[in-house]
Amino acid sequence: MLRVPYGQAVHGEEEKKRVVQVLDEHRTIMGKEIREFEERVAKIYNKKFGVMVNSGSSAILLALELLDLPEGSEIITPLLTFATTVGPIVMKKHIPVFADVEEGTYNINVDQIEDLITKKTKALIIPLLLGNASNLIRIRDIAKKHNLYFIEDSCDTLGATYKGKPTGTYSDISITSFYGSHIITAGGGGGILMMNRSDWRDRARVLRGWGRSSSLFSESEDINIRFKGKLGSIPYDAKFIFDEIGYNFLPMEIGAAFGNAQLKRLPSFRKIRERNFADLYSFFKKYEQFFILPKQHPQLRTQWLAFPLTLREKAPFQRLQLAEYLEKANVQTRPIFTGNILKQPGFAHIKHRKMKNDYKITEAVMRRGIVVGCHHGLEKKHINRIKDVFGAFLRKL
């Protein structure tokens, strides 16, 4: 029986060749592949600098480190999200302030942002959930009006544009991820944070590499460079001078090599994802009495991570019934990430602030949301299989 996976990495001989070359040349430590990858991805986001790390989650944490906000700062973000969008806020002892999402977009309701701002509000962390996006110009303008930082969490898409400009045009810091289900991967993992400020770039490099100042001179072995610094009155090797309490978020050279090969295929991957999404949308348009279909802003061009559906409240079937039927037919499904993150065990007791109103869209998505694949690893036969299985299920109603 044909398997239709929710997500899948696609690679070939070019990726293998580039990784093997790194191994054959014994240059597995951070080097030219990482520098090239950082430059190429930053350019896609219209940012001057990129700092590659081991994951998108690490990139979000480093982004917050760069802002150096006072403890207890409030950060506005949507309640429907991914765990490591909110996790770093809590880890840094800040307070997440939650907005709802818009129906069908699965992205933040921009109309609610300003009502949530107080004197303690310092930043917005806005995930482009599922690869979709809200009105980025409005978000940028709100951030500027209230002197807030705007972090774009673009883990679910790469190279989306809003009004013809890269999404990173509108943010202070953008991050993305190269996890295996994303549009390109750095060998199954990896992430990057991007910015226009050189001081942020330099600090991010130090923080990702144990807090060592040697991160700023590309691991040079030049003895004159290494011993420029002192600890007290003692000349000391900069490779072991720790300027900050940092992390080991270092990326892998072979991962960047894999990613560089993948970037050549990004245009074709985009076309496939867009085609698959459009094909499924056309199919499900016939069944709007059962499903809320995904909504995309007309001035946004993006590639959705997956195809989301929310069952209508009066649909004559339950999500679990549908998911069981699909999974038995070898069509893989997922819920829409965390749902209401405050109902997740790890987040149930975090310090936070909410609106007085109900979060009716997030709650509906948590109870009735489901996704299937539309990624670039799916061929026409896979998309037809999804349609056939859904059609068979719906005809039984």
Secondary structure as UniProt FT lines:
FT   HELIX           13..24
FT   TURN            25..26
FT   HELIX           32..44
FT   TURN            45..46
FT   STRAND          49..53
FT   HELIX           56..67
FT   TURN            71..72
FT   STRAND          74..78
FT   HELIX           83..91
FT   TURN            92..93
FT   STRAND          95..99
FT   TURN            103..105
FT   HELIX           110..112
FT   HELIX           113..116
FT   TURN            119..120
FT   STRAND          121..127
FT   HELIX           129..131
FT   HELIX           136..145
FT   TURN            146..147
FT   STRAND          149..153
FT   TURN            155..156
FT   STRAND          161..162
FT   TURN            163..164
FT   STRAND          165..166
FT   HELIX           167..170
FT   STRAND          173..177
FT   TURN            180..181
FT   STRAND          190..195
FT   HELIX           198..208
FT   TURN            210..211
FT   HELIX           213..217
FT   TURN            218..219
FT   HELIX           223..226
FT   STRAND          230..231
FT   TURN            232..233
FT   STRAND          234..235
FT   HELIX           238..240
FT   HELIX           253..263
FT   TURN            264..265
FT   HELIX           266..284
FT   HELIX           285..287
FT   TURN            288..290
FT   STRAND          291..292
FT   TURN            298..299
FT   STRAND          300..301
FT   STRAND          307..311
FT   TURN            313..314
FT   HELIX           319..328
FT   TURN            329..330
FT   TURN            337..338
FT   HELIX           341..343
FT   HELIX           345..347
FT   TURN            348..349
FT   HELIX           360..368
FT   STRAND          369..372
FT   TURN            376..377
FT   HELIX           380..395
//
